[in-house]
């Protein structure tokens, strides 16, 4: 019975490691794509809402990264690791909150035409 528990623990650890890495990779891809897109719009002087697009991309990327950190807490074994992960989650959560606040302020500043694009 002990062997089955160890096997299941190993499988869970592997799944969490792969999933965490995948979520963090997706977060990085979203951030890079958004940065390139925003830079291109800025160079073309085509986007009046470049800041809004960039802020939304950063927020989405942070949420993927935070999801990876939350998933990583499943396999934490020591209190020190849990404390570090908790601090990272809190900091990323605060950043996400501030970015969403900035997005709302940017939408209000841009006026009624951007309100139509609000999801």
N, C-alpha and C positions, 0 to 999 in steps of 0.2 A: 504494500500500500504506500509505503514511503517513497518507493521508486516512481510510482505514478504521480505523486504530488510533486516530486522534483522535476519530472518530465513536463508536467503541466506548467510549472513555474518557469521553466526554461522556454517553453513555447510562448507563454504570455510575455516574457521579457523580450523575446525576438520580435513578436508582433508589435509591441509598444515601441521598440527601437526603430523598426522600419516605418511605422506610422508617424512617429515623431519626426524622423528625418524627412519623410515625404511632406508633412505639413510645413516644416521649416523651409524646405526647398520651394514649395508653392508660394510661401510668403515672400521669399527672395525674388522669385520670378515675377510676381505681381508688382513688387516694388521697382524692379529694374524696368519692366514694361511701362509702368506708369511714368517713371522718370524720363524715359526716352520719348514717350508720347508727349509729355508735357513740354519737354525741351524742344521737340519738333514744332509744336504749336506756338511756342514762344518765339522761335526763330522765324516762323512764317508770319508772325504777328496776326495769327488767325483766330486765336482763342482769347476771348475776353474773360473766360472763366478758367484760365490755366491753373490758378491757385486752388480753385475748387476741385478740379480734376486731380491735381497732385495730392491734395489733402485726403480726398476719398481713397485714392490708391494707397497712401501711407496707412490710413486707418484699416483698410482691408488686409494689408500685409501684416500689420501688427496683430490683428485678430487671428490670422493663421498661426503666427509665431506664438501667441499666447495659448492657442489651442494645443500646440505641441508641448508647451510647458505644463499645461494642466494634465495632459496625457502622461507626461513623464512622471508625475506624482504617483502614478499607479505602482511603479516599481521602486520607489524610494525606500531605503531600508534604515536610514539613520536620521536622527532629528536635525543634525547639522545640514544635511542635504535638503531636507524638507524646509528648513528656514531659508536657505538660499533660493530654492525654487519659489517659495512664498514671496520673498522680496522681489524676485524677477517678475512674478505674476502681478504683484501690486504696482510696480513701476510701469509695466506695459499697460496695465489697466488704466492708470492715471494718464499716460500718454494718449491712449485711445480716447478717453473721456475728453481731454483737452482738444484733441484733433476734431472730434465730433462737434464740440462747442464752437471751434473755429469755423467749421463747415457751415453751421447754422448762421453764424454771424456773417459769413461771406455771402450766403444766400440772401439774407436780409438786406445786405448792402447792395447787392446786384439788382434788387428790385423785382417787379412782378414777372419779368420774362423768365427768370430763373426758377421761380416758384412753379411754373408749368412743368419744368423738367424734374421736379422733386419726385423721388420714387415713392 
